Amino acid sequence: KLVGEFAVCFAVGYVVLPEVLRHYLWLGAVRGQSMYPTLLGYQTDHDWVLLDRISVRDRRNVHRGKVYAFIDPEDEAQMVIKRVVGLYPDVVRTKNHELRAVPPGHCWVEGDNHEQAIDSHSLGPIPIGLVFAEVPFVVWPPRRWKALRVEIPEDRYCPSAEALPGGKLVE
């Protein structure tokens, strides 16, 4: 009986659990300061976050204001974490005060630390297909445990160019 219980524990712990984690939930270490103060990414002090792949299987479940992990459009071997500010057919006011339309199949992403972020301001809208996972929680270290807030910077998002007087749209 003890051998049977050990075999079940082994199967769950070393076969089933890694497969579940690989396809549905991951943990990721935050590196870099583009999402500071929401996420810490210092070399000696960084957050570990939950990467929820289940919630983004259907890309229609990507929402404004939430934080997501993306495949880096400039290096597909890398992952980046940013906040979605706009989705098609939104118009976003850039930090240079230009109005940018989000094209179909894309999203506008920004780091919370605008001084340190490489985001849609430099890359343009990101293909929605690069969304890898939602980042709903900081899970480590324990002093930083928290659910990430849904936030949309008020000075960035507007539902249409017509909503802004004299707004000139950059395509």
Backbone as CSV, one residue per row, in Angstrom:
resi,resn,N_x,N_y,N_z,CA_x,CA_y,CA_z,C_x,C_y,C_z
1,LYS,0.824,-1.193,0.000,0.000,0.000,0.000,0.868,1.257,0.000
2,LEU,1.934,1.276,0.772,2.823,2.427,0.837,3.472,2.705,-0.521
3,VAL,3.840,1.664,-1.230,4.443,1.817,-2.552,3.425,2.433,-3.523
4,GLY,2.171,2.004,-3.439,1.115,2.550,-4.291,0.888,4.032,-4.035
5,GLU,0.872,4.414,-2.750,0.698,5.832,-2.417,1.880,6.664,-2.910
6,PHE,3.083,6.102,-2.760,4.267,6.788,-3.253,4.188,6.971,-4.768
7,ALA,3.746,5.955,-5.472,3.641,6.030,-6.942,2.649,7.113,-7.362
8,VAL,1.523,7.213,-6.648,0.536,8.250,-6.963,1.129,9.629,-6.693
9,CYS,1.775,9.816,-5.553,2.391,11.103,-5.228,3.457,11.478,-6.251
10,PHE,4.251,10.485,-6.640,5.287,10.726,-7.641,4.659,11.152,-8.968
11,ALA,3.642,10.435,-9.392,2.987,10.752,-10.666,2.400,12.155,-10.650
12,VAL,1.735,12.514,-9.553,1.135,13.845,-9.464,2.220,14.911,-9.383
13,GLY,3.221,14.682,-8.531,4.244,15.689,-8.295,5.223,15.888,-9.428
14,TYR,5.556,14.839,-10.155,6.598,14.945,-11.158,6.120,14.790,-12.592
15,VAL,4.909,14.356,-12.785,4.401,14.186,-14.140,3.217,15.121,-14.397
16,VAL,2.185,15.020,-13.591,0.963,15.786,-13.826,1.156,17.267,-13.504
17,LEU,1.677,17.590,-12.331,1.811,18.983,-11.907,2.656,19.825,-12.868
18,PRO,3.831,19.347,-13.293,4.590,20.161,-14.253,3.832,20.411,-15.562
19,GLU,3.068,19.433,-16.017,2.286,19.627,-17.243,1.184,20.658,-17.028
20,VAL,0.530,20.603,-15.882,-0.505,21.594,-15.565,0.127,22.982,-15.509
21,LEU,1.246,23.103,-14.818,1.903,24.400,-14.703,2.384,24.909,-16.061
22,ARG,2.896,24.023,-16.887,3.419,24.436,-18.193,2.319,24.985,-19.096
23,HIS,1.137,24.406,-19.023,0.050,24.802,-19.922,-0.898,25.837,-19.334
24,TYR,-0.960,25.946,-18.010,-1.983,26.790,-17.411,-1.454,27.905,-16.513
25,LEU,-0.530,27.587,-15.642,-0.019,28.569,-14.687,1.495,28.487,-14.626
26,TRP,2.137,29.621,-14.608,3.586,29.693,-14.470,3.918,30.706,-13.390
27,LEU,5.147,30.664,-12.925,5.693,31.720,-12.094,6.788,32.394,-12.904
28,GLY,6.854,33.705,-12.802,7.875,34.438,-13.536,8.562,35.450,-12.653
29,ALA,9.863,35.586,-12.823,10.647,36.587,-12.092,10.603,37.894,-12.865
30,VAL,10.370,38.982,-12.156,10.336,40.305,-12.778,11.767,40.824,-12.858
31,ARG,12.154,41.267,-14.037,13.478,41.862,-14.256,13.271,43.226,-14.905
32,GLY,13.943,44.232,-14.415,13.829,45.569,-14.980,12.821,46.419,-14.224
33,GLN,12.857,47.711,-14.503,12.062,48.675,-13.735,10.903,49.286,-14.516
34,SER,10.522,48.723,-15.663,9.480,49.348,-16.480,8.107,49.333,-15.824
35,MET,7.867,48.426,-14.873,6.565,48.358,-14.208,6.609,48.872,-12.764
36,TYR,7.720,49.523,-12.371,7.822,50.102,-11.037,6.824,51.247,-10.919
37,PRO,6.115,51.429,-9.823,6.212,50.769,-8.531,5.309,49.541,-8.396
38,THR,4.542,49.222,-9.428,3.642,48.063,-9.347,4.422,46.777,-9.136
39,LEU,5.512,46.621,-9.878,6.355,45.429,-9.778,7.803,45.852,-9.581
40,LEU,8.509,45.125,-8.716,9.930,45.386,-8.473,10.769,44.434,-9.306
41,GLY,11.787,44.974,-9.971,12.644,44.142,-10.796,14.117,44.421,-10.617
42,TYR,14.529,44.760,-9.397,15.948,44.980,-9.123,16.682,43.648,-9.148
43,GLN,17.990,43.697,-9.406,18.775,42.467,-9.425,18.754,41.754,-8.080
44,THR,18.826,42.513,-6.999,18.897,41.897,-5.674,17.531,41.779,-4.996
45,ASP,16.535,42.456,-5.508,15.209,42.433,-4.892,14.168,42.506,-6.001
46,HIS,13.577,41.362,-6.330,12.597,41.359,-7.411,11.381,40.515,-7.045
47,ASP,10.289,40.848,-7.691,9.033,40.135,-7.476,8.964,38.887,-8.350
48,TRP,8.214,37.910,-7.841,7.801,36.754,-8.627,6.294,36.890,-8.803
49,VAL,5.840,36.680,-10.028,4.428,36.874,-10.338,3.820,35.588,-10.886
50,LEU,2.509,35.483,-10.701,1.757,34.375,-11.289,1.450,34.730,-12.731
51,LEU,1.710,33.806,-13.650,1.379,33.977,-15.058,0.219,33.042,-15.371
52,ASP,-0.947,33.612,-15.574,-2.178,32.854,-15.811,-2.426,32.729,-17.311
53,ARG,-2.097,31.572,-17.871,-2.270,31.348,-19.308,-3.707,31.008,-19.661
54,ILE,-4.473,30.507,-18.692,-5.855,30.097,-18.953,-6.698,31.295,-19.386
55,SER,-6.537,32.413,-18.707,-7.410,33.564,-18.944,-7.224,34.188,-20.320
56,VAL,-6.111,33.933,-20.989,-5.878,34.562,-22.294,-5.908,33.576,-23.461
57,ARG,-6.385,32.381,-23.216,-6.513,31.447,-24.342,-7.379,32.028,-25.440
58,ASP,-8.430,32.716,-25.030,-9.265,33.455,-25.965,-8.824,34.910,-25.858
59,ARG,-8.192,35.428,-26.894,-7.635,36.778,-26.843,-8.700,37.855,-26.612
60,ARG,-9.980,37.489,-26.773,-11.040,38.451,-26.463,-11.125,38.707,-24.960
61,ASN,-10.413,37.919,-24.162,-10.395,38.103,-22.715,-9.277,39.038,-22.250
62,VAL,-8.602,39.693,-23.186,-7.605,40.700,-22.827,-8.360,42.003,-22.583
63,HIS,-8.110,42.634,-21.424,-8.882,43.811,-21.017,-7.981,44.994,-20.716
64,ARG,-8.495,46.176,-20.974,-7.798,47.424,-20.657,-7.529,47.500,-19.156
65,GLY,-6.350,47.985,-18.819,-6.017,48.229,-17.421,-5.369,47.060,-16.713
66,LYS,-5.449,45.865,-17.291,-4.821,44.699,-16.658,-3.374,44.564,-17.119
67,VAL,-2.597,43.838,-16.317,-1.184,43.604,-16.605,-1.044,42.226,-17.245
68,TYR,-0.239,42.173,-18.319,-0.053,40.933,-19.070,1.415,40.703,-19.372
69,ALA,1.765,39.441,-19.572,3.081,39.065,-20.078,2.927,38.860,-21.586
70,PHE,3.879,39.412,-22.335,3.877,39.336,-23.792,5.173,38.715,-24.264
71,ILE,5.116,38.079,-25.410,6.351,37.721,-26.095,6.904,39.020,-26.650
72,ASP,8.171,39.300,-26.384,8.792,40.544,-26.819,8.770,40.618,-28.347
73,PRO,8.156,41.664,-28.924,8.085,41.751,-30.383,9.453,41.910,-31.052
74,GLU,10.465,42.315,-30.289,11.807,42.486,-30.844,12.713,41.274,-30.610
75,ASP,12.316,40.384,-29.690,13.118,39.195,-29.372,12.183,38.120,-28.842
76,GLU,11.756,37.221,-29.708,10.738,36.243,-29.319,11.198,35.269,-28.244
77,ALA,12.466,35.278,-27.896,12.954,34.432,-26.809,12.727,35.090,-25.452
78,GLN,12.318,36.362,-25.448,12.138,37.105,-24.212,10.658,37.361,-23.938
79,MET,10.354,37.571,-22.668,9.010,37.899,-22.214,9.061,39.292,-21.582
80,VAL,8.039,40.097,-21.825,7.940,41.413,-21.198,6.596,41.514,-20.490
81,ILE,6.558,42.335,-19.446,5.323,42.534,-18.682,4.940,44.004,-18.800
82,LYS,3.714,44.245,-19.266,3.212,45.607,-19.445,1.721,45.649,-19.129
83,ARG,1.202,46.868,-19.013,-0.225,47.087,-18.789,-0.885,47.431,-20.120
84,VAL,-2.027,46.810,-20.408,-2.782,47.135,-21.623,-3.559,48.422,-21.366
85,VAL,-3.320,49.419,-22.197,-3.986,50.709,-22.065,-5.101,50.849,-23.104
86,GLY,-4.906,50.273,-24.289,-5.916,50.398,-25.329,-6.025,49.147,-26.173
87,LEU,-7.231,48.922,-26.678,-7.540,47.817,-27.588,-8.278,48.388,-28.797
88,TYR,-8.276,47.668,-29.897,-9.038,48.122,-31.055,-10.503,48.267,-30.670
89,PRO,-11.182,49.335,-31.008,-10.854,50.484,-31.874,-10.482,51.744,-31.091
90,ASP,-9.819,51.592,-29.948,-9.495,52.737,-29.098,-8.523,53.696,-29.762
91,VAL,-8.491,54.881,-29.205,-7.500,55.888,-29.546,-6.752,56.189,-28.248
92,VAL,-5.431,56.244,-28.347,-4.596,56.477,-27.163,-3.818,57.770,-27.366
93,ARG,-3.762,58.583,-26.299,-2.929,59.791,-26.330,-1.557,59.372,-25.815
94,THR,-0.539,59.545,-26.647,0.807,59.161,-26.250,1.365,60.170,-25.256
95,LYS,2.514,59.831,-24.677,3.133,60.769,-23.743,3.632,62.024,-24.467
96,ASN,3.711,61.975,-25.809,4.039,63.154,-26.615,2.785,63.892,-27.063
97,HIS,1.623,63.479,-26.527,0.316,64.096,-26.792,-0.200,63.876,-28.205
98,GLU,0.345,62.887,-28.913,-0.219,62.509,-30.207,-1.368,61.543,-29.956
99,LEU,-2.281,61.484,-30.899,-3.363,60.508,-30.819,-3.032,59.358,-31.746
100,ARG,-3.037,58.132,-31.189,-2.723,56.941,-31.979,-3.908,55.994,-31.951
101,ALA,-4.359,55.570,-33.119,-5.438,54.590,-33.219,-4.845,53.202,-33.021
102,VAL,-5.535,52.366,-32.265,-5.113,50.975,-32.089,-5.751,50.172,-33.215
103,PRO,-4.930,49.566,-34.091,-5.493,48.835,-35.234,-6.097,47.495,-34.823
104,PRO,-6.912,46.914,-35.693,-7.489,45.592,-35.402,-6.385,44.574,-35.103
105,GLY,-6.647,43.706,-34.127,-5.694,42.651,-33.786,-4.501,43.118,-32.978
106,HIS,-4.553,44.329,-32.438,-3.435,44.889,-31.689,-3.910,45.460,-30.359
107,CYS,-2.939,45.780,-29.497,-3.227,46.469,-28.244,-2.111,47.469,-27.986
108,TRP,-2.426,48.498,-27.220,-1.441,49.511,-26.822,-1.019,49.170,-25.401
109,VAL,0.275,48.973,-25.189,0.780,48.577,-23.874,1.767,49.615,-23.360
110,GLU,1.771,49.789,-22.035,2.693,50.721,-21.412,3.217,50.144,-20.114
111,GLY,4.460,50.501,-19.795,4.993,50.225,-18.479,4.501,51.290,-17.518
112,ASP,4.345,50.950,-16.251,3.892,51.930,-15.263,4.956,52.990,-14.986
113,ASN,6.212,52.667,-15.228,7.320,53.604,-15.050,7.677,54.153,-16.432
114,HIS,7.059,55.256,-16.805,7.200,55.780,-18.167,8.624,56.187,-18.512
115,GLU,9.442,56.483,-17.517,10.823,56.888,-17.778,11.699,55.694,-18.165
116,GLN,11.339,54.501,-17.730,12.183,53.315,-17.933,11.589,52.303,-18.912
117,ALA,10.398,52.557,-19.419,9.683,51.526,-20.172,9.989,51.564,-21.667
118,ILE,10.206,50.389,-22.221,10.171,50.205,-23.671,8.813,49.569,-23.916
119,ASP,7.926,50.343,-24.537,6.543,49.906,-24.672,5.987,50.393,-26.000
120,SER,4.681,50.556,-26.098,4.084,50.971,-27.364,4.503,52.372,-27.791
121,HIS,5.009,53.183,-26.875,5.502,54.496,-27.280,6.676,54.362,-28.244
122,SER,7.485,53.331,-28.071,8.617,53.127,-28.977,8.364,52.010,-29.987
123,LEU,7.549,51.021,-29.614,7.316,49.868,-30.487,6.045,49.972,-31.320
124,GLY,5.157,50.887,-30.931,3.846,50.954,-31.586,2.914,49.915,-30.978
125,PRO,1.702,49.816,-31.526,0.763,48.818,-31.014,1.336,47.401,-31.171
126,ILE,1.047,46.550,-30.191,1.574,45.178,-30.152,0.505,44.216,-30.670
127,PRO,0.877,43.248,-31.533,-0.121,42.247,-31.954,-0.684,41.502,-30.739
128,ILE,-1.992,41.393,-30.675,-2.662,40.754,-29.532,-2.256,39.285,-29.415
129,GLY,-1.831,38.690,-30.523,-1.376,37.299,-30.510,-0.112,37.078,-29.694
130,LEU,0.609,38.162,-29.347,1.815,38.040,-28.517,1.499,37.976,-27.031
131,VAL,0.224,38.171,-26.669,-0.158,38.062,-25.258,0.050,36.611,-24.833
132,PHE,0.836,36.425,-23.775,1.177,35.096,-23.305,0.374,34.692,-22.074
133,ALA,0.186,35.652,-21.148,-0.485,35.332,-19.886,-0.915,36.615,-19.190
134,GLU,-1.976,36.510,-18.407,-2.342,37.607,-17.512,-1.454,37.514,-16.280
135,VAL,-1.121,38.661,-15.699,-0.312,38.716,-14.484,-1.212,39.272,-13.371
136,PRO,-1.933,38.392,-12.653,-2.897,38.890,-11.673,-2.343,39.123,-10.269
137,PHE,-1.222,38.458,-9.920,-0.740,38.515,-8.531,0.774,38.559,-8.453
138,VAL,1.275,39.254,-7.425,2.660,39.084,-6.973,2.595,37.985,-5.925
139,VAL,3.392,36.927,-6.102,3.328,35.790,-5.184,4.573,35.655,-4.303
140,TRP,5.640,36.392,-4.603,6.861,36.319,-3.815,7.623,37.602,-3.987
141,PRO,8.247,38.136,-3.003,8.366,37.698,-1.623,7.081,37.962,-0.842
142,PRO,6.918,37.274,0.283,5.670,37.383,1.051,5.284,38.812,1.437
143,ARG,6.249,39.671,1.702,5.919,41.054,2.068,5.293,41.823,0.913
144,ARG,5.372,41.304,-0.301,4.835,41.981,-1.491,3.595,41.283,-2.058
145,TRP,3.103,40.233,-1.389,1.903,39.548,-1.886,0.801,40.549,-2.149
146,LYS,0.231,40.483,-3.356,-0.886,41.374,-3.671,-1.497,40.996,-5.006
147,ALA,-2.758,41.385,-5.155,-3.421,41.314,-6.453,-3.096,42.616,-7.174
148,LEU,-2.822,42.535,-8.468,-2.521,43.744,-9.234,-3.811,44.456,-9.600
149,ARG,-3.820,45.760,-9.389,-5.013,46.570,-9.667,-5.205,46.766,-11.164
150,VAL,-6.461,46.882,-11.549,-6.808,47.245,-12.918,-6.808,48.769,-12.965
151,GLU,-5.915,49.336,-13.768,-5.775,50.789,-13.853,-5.624,51.206,-15.307
152,ILE,-6.316,52.260,-15.679,-6.123,52.856,-17.003,-5.710,54.299,-16.774
153,PRO,-4.529,54.680,-17.239,-4.123,56.076,-17.064,-5.135,57.001,-17.746
154,GLU,-5.730,57.896,-16.969,-6.787,58.766,-17.496,-6.294,59.671,-18.622
155,ASP,-5.040,60.059,-18.580,-4.540,60.975,-19.609,-4.155,60.262,-20.901
156,ARG,-4.285,58.942,-20.968,-3.875,58.190,-22.158,-5.049,57.679,-22.999
157,TYR,-6.051,57.140,-22.349,-7.117,56.434,-23.053,-8.277,57.372,-23.389
158,CYS,-8.759,57.289,-24.620,-9.998,57.952,-24.987,-10.725,57.058,-25.985
159,PRO,-12.038,56.962,-25.889,-12.766,56.022,-26.724,-12.748,56.347,-28.212
160,SER,-12.561,57.630,-28.584,-12.498,57.964,-30.003,-11.817,59.311,-30.188
161,ALA,-11.304,59.541,-31.386,-10.623,60.805,-31.673,-11.582,61.977,-31.595
162,GLU,-12.850,61.739,-31.896,-13.829,62.820,-31.860,-14.019,63.353,-30.444
163,ALA,-13.685,62.549,-29.449,-13.888,62.967,-28.054,-12.895,64.054,-27.648
164,LEU,-11.857,64.244,-28.460,-10.836,65.232,-28.116,-10.929,66.419,-29.048
165,PRO,-11.184,67.612,-28.528,-11.281,68.785,-29.398,-9.974,69.046,-30.138
166,GLY,-10.078,69.167,-31.433,-8.910,69.447,-32.254,-7.912,68.308,-32.293
167,GLY,-8.341,67.115,-31.887,-7.427,65.976,-31.854,-7.074,65.497,-33.251
168,LYS,-5.777,65.420,-33.556,-5.329,64.920,-34.845,-4.804,63.501,-34.659
169,LEU,-5.343,62.604,-35.425,-5.038,61.185,-35.279,-3.800,60.810,-36.077
170,VAL,-2.864,60.099,-35.459,-1.693,59.569,-36.129,-1.959,58.094,-36.406
171,GLU,-1.931,57.701,-37.663,-2.194,56.292,-38.012,-0.930,55.487,-37.980
